[in-house]
Amino acid sequence: MPSVPEPTPGPPDFIGVGTIGAGTRWWQTLLHAHPEIRPPRGRRGALHHFDEFAGREMTGADIAAYHDRFDHRPGTITGEWTSRYMLDAWTPPLLARAAPEAKLLVLLSDPIEHYRTVFAQRVVQRAEGDALFMTDVAERRRYASQLERLQRFFDPGRILVLQFEQCRRDPAAQYGRTLRFLGVADDVVPGRVLRRASRPAGRGTSLLLNAPLPGRVRGKVARRVALRPDAVAPAPALWPELEDALHTTLDPEVEALAAMVPELDLALWPNFAQLKRRSPAPA
């Protein structure tokens, strides 16, 4: 009986780099359900390996420790997904040092809908009299600026940008697109998990979100529900001045993103429908 080769450590074949609050945990679960895709050693969730290098220099030993997280076996690929890698300005050049040949995955969602979700979470978590800080949430959704920075260190052909709303509407097609980009068989579809995406939120979800729970507990519930692709949390109304301020910041980003990512469907981001009307018709 032929011996099975020992796995060898090395840089990951792919890295999910963004973005926070856009269904990345769901998509990562789908990838790890594929028989040719292996998670990092000892962990299926985000590694956050590069977070600490805002405070100190990354060394060769740090790169070796990162490579040790990935077992390479014949006929498989391996990688991880940490949603804030694209957000942190110091991380893209470090990724280029540690895994220059990796393919990068980016999953995006409607910036203003995400703002509404986080706004609702922080309101219920806030103690009476505390200020509410939201600037970081808007900055996280400057997708075009983050993608442009990423492309300074990785060829655009090595970056796949997915839209959460497209993934939820047609998960099988977008999953197949992801598999083809990664270079693995695209005829393996974990149907049970994919079907969750198109199932509407049940009555239990609404009851849970509106239950009279303590603020901290309710905040945890809201965060967990927001990660489910089949759950649609109630979106709080934003007052006109705040809506205008968000559009002032985010409209130019979305316009630039649409130019960078032709597959982006702005019809699925109703908050930016006016940008779709202004976009020139394809030749």
C-alpha positions as CSV (number, residue, x, y, z in Angstrom):
1,M,0.0,0.0,0.0
2,P,1.6,3.3,-1.1
3,S,2.5,5.7,1.8
4,V,0.6,8.9,2.1
5,P,3.0,11.9,1.8
6,E,3.4,13.9,4.9
7,P,1.8,17.4,4.7
8,T,4.3,20.2,4.3
9,P,3.8,23.7,5.7
10,G,3.9,26.8,3.5
11,P,2.1,29.9,2.5
12,P,-1.7,29.7,2.0
13,D,-3.1,29.2,-1.5
14,F,-5.8,31.7,-0.8
15,I,-6.7,34.4,1.8
16,G,-10.0,36.0,2.4
17,V,-9.2,39.6,3.2
18,G,-12.6,41.4,3.5
19,T,-14.9,42.6,4.6
20,I,-16.3,42.8,8.1
21,G,-20.0,42.2,8.4
22,A,-20.5,41.0,4.8
23,G,-21.3,37.3,5.3
24,T,-17.7,36.1,5.2
25,R,-18.2,33.5,8.0
26,W,-20.9,31.9,5.9
27,W,-18.8,31.9,2.7
28,Q,-15.8,30.6,4.6
29,T,-17.9,27.7,5.9
30,L,-18.9,26.9,2.4
31,L,-15.3,26.8,1.2
32,H,-14.3,24.5,4.0
33,A,-17.2,22.1,3.1
34,H,-15.4,21.5,-0.2
35,P,-13.3,18.3,-0.2
36,E,-10.4,19.9,-1.9
37,I,-10.2,22.9,0.4
38,R,-8.5,22.6,3.8
39,P,-8.8,25.1,6.7
40,P,-5.7,26.3,8.7
41,R,-4.3,23.9,11.1
42,G,-6.2,23.8,14.4
43,R,-8.6,26.5,13.5
44,R,-11.5,27.1,11.0
45,G,-12.2,30.7,12.0
46,A,-10.2,33.9,11.4
47,L,-6.5,33.8,12.3
48,H,-5.9,37.6,12.7
49,H,-2.2,36.8,12.3
50,F,-1.3,40.3,11.0
51,D,-3.3,42.4,13.5
52,E,-0.4,42.8,15.9
53,F,2.0,44.2,13.4
54,A,0.5,47.7,13.8
55,G,2.5,47.7,17.0
56,R,5.7,45.9,16.0
57,E,7.6,44.8,12.9
58,M,6.8,41.5,11.3
59,T,9.9,39.2,11.3
60,G,10.9,36.2,9.4
61,A,9.9,34.1,12.4
62,D,6.4,35.6,12.2
63,I,6.2,34.6,8.5
64,A,7.3,31.0,9.3
65,A,4.7,30.8,12.1
66,Y,2.1,31.9,9.6
67,H,3.2,29.2,7.1
68,D,3.1,26.6,9.9
69,R,-0.7,27.1,10.1
70,F,-1.2,25.6,6.6
71,D,-0.8,21.9,5.7
72,H,-0.2,21.3,2.0
73,R,-1.3,18.0,0.7
74,P,-1.5,16.7,-2.9
75,G,-4.9,17.4,-4.5
76,T,-6.0,20.1,-2.1
77,I,-5.6,23.8,-1.4
78,T,-5.6,25.6,1.9
79,G,-6.3,29.1,3.1
80,E,-7.9,31.3,5.7
81,W,-10.3,34.2,5.9
82,T,-9.8,37.2,8.3
83,S,-12.2,39.9,7.4
84,R,-10.3,42.9,8.5
85,Y,-7.1,42.3,6.5
86,M,-8.2,44.6,3.7
87,L,-9.2,47.3,6.2
88,D,-5.9,47.6,8.1
89,A,-3.6,49.7,6.1
90,W,-0.4,47.8,7.2
91,T,-1.7,44.4,6.2
92,P,-1.7,44.3,2.4
93,P,2.1,44.8,2.1
94,L,2.7,42.2,4.8
95,L,0.4,39.7,3.0
96,A,2.6,40.3,-0.1
97,R,5.7,39.4,1.9
98,A,4.2,36.3,3.6
99,A,2.1,34.9,0.7
100,P,2.9,36.7,-2.6
101,E,1.3,34.0,-4.7
102,A,-1.9,33.7,-2.8
103,K,-5.3,34.4,-4.4
104,L,-7.4,36.9,-2.5
105,L,-11.1,36.8,-1.8
106,V,-13.2,39.9,-1.0
107,L,-16.9,39.8,-0.1
108,L,-18.8,43.1,0.0
109,S,-22.3,44.2,1.2
110,D,-24.4,47.3,1.0
111,P,-22.4,49.9,3.0
112,I,-25.4,51.8,4.3
113,E,-27.4,48.6,5.2
114,H,-24.3,47.5,7.2
115,Y,-24.3,50.9,8.9
116,R,-27.9,50.5,9.9
117,T,-27.2,47.0,11.4
118,V,-24.3,48.2,13.5
119,F,-26.2,51.2,14.5
120,A,-29.0,49.0,15.9
121,Q,-26.5,46.8,17.7
122,R,-24.7,49.7,19.4
123,V,-27.9,51.4,20.4
124,V,-29.0,48.4,22.4
125,Q,-25.5,47.8,23.8
126,R,-25.0,51.5,24.9
127,A,-25.5,52.3,28.6
128,E,-27.8,55.2,29.4
129,G,-25.9,58.5,28.9
130,D,-23.0,57.1,26.9
131,A,-22.1,58.6,23.6
132,L,-22.6,56.6,20.4
133,F,-19.5,56.5,18.1
134,M,-20.1,55.3,14.5
135,T,-17.2,56.9,12.4
136,D,-15.3,53.6,12.3
137,V,-18.4,51.9,10.7
138,A,-18.5,54.4,7.8
139,E,-14.7,54.2,7.3
140,R,-14.9,50.4,7.1
141,R,-17.1,50.7,4.1
142,R,-14.7,52.7,1.9
143,Y,-14.4,49.7,-0.3
144,A,-12.8,51.4,-3.4
145,S,-10.0,52.9,-1.4
146,Q,-9.3,49.6,0.3
147,L,-9.4,47.6,-2.9
148,E,-7.1,50.2,-4.6
149,R,-4.6,49.8,-1.8
150,L,-4.8,46.0,-2.1
151,Q,-4.1,46.2,-5.8
152,R,-0.8,48.0,-5.2
153,F,0.5,44.8,-3.8
154,F,-1.4,42.1,-5.7
155,D,-2.3,41.9,-9.4
156,P,-6.1,42.5,-9.9
157,G,-6.3,39.1,-11.6
158,R,-5.4,37.5,-8.2
159,I,-8.3,39.2,-6.4
160,L,-11.9,38.0,-6.7
161,V,-14.5,40.5,-5.5
162,L,-17.9,39.0,-4.6
163,Q,-21.1,40.8,-3.7
164,F,-23.0,39.4,-0.7
165,E,-26.4,40.2,-2.1
166,Q,-25.5,38.2,-5.3
167,C,-24.3,35.3,-3.2
168,R,-27.5,35.3,-1.2
169,R,-29.6,35.6,-4.4
170,D,-27.8,32.9,-6.4
171,P,-25.4,31.1,-4.0
172,A,-24.7,28.1,-6.3
173,A,-23.6,30.3,-9.2
174,Q,-21.4,32.5,-7.0
175,Y,-20.0,29.5,-5.2
176,G,-19.0,27.9,-8.5
177,R,-17.4,31.2,-9.6
178,T,-15.4,31.2,-6.4
179,L,-14.3,27.6,-6.8
180,R,-13.2,28.2,-10.4
181,F,-11.2,31.2,-9.3
182,L,-9.4,29.0,-6.7
183,G,-8.8,26.3,-9.2
184,V,-10.7,23.4,-7.6
185,A,-13.6,21.3,-8.9
186,D,-16.7,23.4,-9.3
187,D,-19.3,20.6,-9.4
188,V,-19.2,20.1,-5.6
189,V,-22.0,22.1,-4.0
190,P,-22.9,21.7,-0.3
191,G,-26.6,22.0,-0.9
192,R,-27.9,22.0,2.7
193,V,-25.7,25.0,3.6
194,L,-26.3,26.9,0.3
195,R,-30.1,26.6,0.7
196,R,-29.9,28.6,3.9
197,A,-29.1,31.7,1.9
198,S,-32.4,31.8,0.0
199,R,-34.6,31.0,3.0
200,P,-36.3,34.1,4.4
201,A,-35.9,35.0,8.0
202,G,-38.4,33.1,10.2
203,R,-40.8,34.6,12.8
204,G,-38.4,33.3,15.4
205,T,-35.7,35.6,14.2
206,S,-37.8,38.7,14.6
207,L,-39.0,37.5,18.0
208,L,-35.5,36.9,19.1
209,L,-34.3,40.3,18.0
210,N,-37.2,42.1,19.7
211,A,-37.1,40.0,22.9
212,P,-36.8,41.9,26.2
213,L,-33.2,40.8,26.8
214,P,-30.5,42.6,28.7
215,G,-28.6,45.1,26.5
216,R,-25.3,43.1,26.4
217,V,-27.1,39.8,25.7
218,R,-29.3,41.4,23.0
219,G,-26.2,42.9,21.4
220,K,-24.6,39.4,21.2
221,V,-27.8,38.0,19.7
222,A,-27.9,40.8,17.1
223,R,-24.3,40.2,16.1
224,R,-24.9,36.5,15.7
225,V,-28.1,37.0,13.7
226,A,-26.3,39.5,11.4
227,L,-23.8,36.7,10.4
228,R,-26.6,34.5,9.2
229,P,-27.2,34.9,5.4
230,D,-30.9,33.9,5.9
231,A,-31.6,36.5,8.5
232,V,-32.8,40.1,7.8
233,A,-32.6,42.2,11.0
234,P,-35.0,45.1,11.2
235,A,-33.2,48.2,9.7
236,P,-33.7,51.3,11.8
237,A,-34.5,54.5,10.1
238,L,-31.8,57.1,9.9
239,W,-32.5,60.8,10.0
240,P,-32.0,62.8,6.8
241,E,-28.9,64.7,7.9
242,L,-27.2,61.4,8.7
243,E,-28.3,59.8,5.4
244,D,-26.9,62.8,3.5
245,A,-23.6,62.6,5.4
246,L,-23.2,58.9,4.7
247,H,-23.9,59.5,1.0
248,T,-21.3,62.3,0.9
249,T,-18.7,59.9,2.1
250,L,-19.8,56.7,0.5
251,D,-21.3,57.6,-2.9
252,P,-17.8,58.4,-4.4
253,E,-16.5,55.1,-3.0
254,V,-19.3,53.1,-4.6
255,E,-19.0,54.9,-7.9
256,A,-15.3,54.1,-8.0
257,L,-15.9,50.5,-6.9
258,A,-18.4,50.0,-9.7
259,A,-15.7,51.1,-12.2
260,M,-13.2,48.7,-10.7
261,V,-15.6,45.8,-10.4
262,P,-17.8,45.5,-13.5
263,E,-19.7,42.5,-11.9
264,L,-21.0,44.7,-9.1
265,D,-24.8,45.0,-9.4
266,L,-25.9,48.3,-7.9
267,A,-29.5,47.3,-8.3
268,L,-28.9,45.1,-5.3
269,W,-27.8,48.1,-3.3
270,P,-31.0,50.2,-3.2
271,N,-29.3,52.9,-1.2
272,F,-27.2,53.7,-4.2
273,A,-29.8,53.3,-7.0
274,Q,-29.3,56.9,-8.0
275,L,-25.7,56.0,-8.9
276,K,-26.9,53.2,-11.1
277,R,-29.1,55.7,-13.0
278,R,-26.1,58.0,-13.6
279,S,-23.8,55.2,-14.7
280,P,-23.2,55.2,-18.5
281,A,-24.8,52.4,-20.5
282,P,-22.4,49.6,-21.6
283,A,-21.0,49.9,-25.1
